[in-house]
Amino acid sequence: MTAREEITARLLQGGVAGPHRSHQKEDNVLKASQLASGEPDSTFGMADLASATTEEGLDAVAAVTGAREPGEPYIDPEATIAGVQAASARLGEACRNGATIIVASGHPGPLLNHHARLVEAITAAGGKVIRPLDEMGVTLVGARRIYRYLQGVGAVTDGVRGLHTHSPLPMEKVLDAGERPDLVFADHGFAGASVARGIPVIACMDTNDTALAVARARGRDVTLIPLDDGRHPDAYDVIAEMFEQELRTGTLVI
């Protein structure tokens, strides 16, 4: 088995790519229509994208994921590999230039371990992971929350554990009042708020994260990694290893 075949097999085995195990077609179509209606939880802080039609959104997602028809709950593992290759090359260049980088996630349950490994790899490669406004209070859906860096990864917490969120508000507050980074590695509203402010972004994108796909299709500075963002944390080890290889050696050989 070649290295590429092994990576593909691990992506499929973990459910990170291939037939989607978390979302159905109906959910993907619903999220695209919610973006078109300007639903705040779907625009990820990029309100101007509400001009997208449902069809534009579904086509943009398919272009990123390799879906064979609009809304299909499927991610081509080759699309995931290509996304990691592009993202790791960009991240490697940023590290060599000593860039300041914020790493954050609205999906800290599944993705925290992966992102924490990335924080370590970025630092070892010469990048500067910054943590502006650590322990910032933020109110989401009427509840008081804390924005905190967990192993260097920005996340909304209840004071104990990281919480799932699509809201751009925490990152908007960080970027408006804290140190502005050269690059953001994130997802959901953390990525969208950064894109809206003209900051280069690398983002993990699931099949129902329509706004990020439309942003890329419209020429925004965002590099996307299509993946199922709700799998077991160990399923992302294969992606972390690819990033670590690029950042350690300057070359991703697969």
ZIDA-V695828 format. One line per field, one symbol per residue. psi: psi as a letter, one per 20 degrees, with the letter a starting at -180 (. if undefined). A space follows every 50 residues. Layout:
psi=???
This chain:
psi=prgghgggghgghijhrappihqrhhgggghhhhghijohihikjmhiii iqrgggghhgghhgijqiqpipmpophhhgghggggghgghgggghjkqp ppprpjlhfhiggghhhhgghgghjirooqmqkpkpqpppljpprpoqoo kiopqprjigqqqpqipigghggghhiapprhqpoarchggghgghjjpp ppppprijmhhhghgghjjqmppqopqojkrqhhhjhhgghgghgghgij poo.
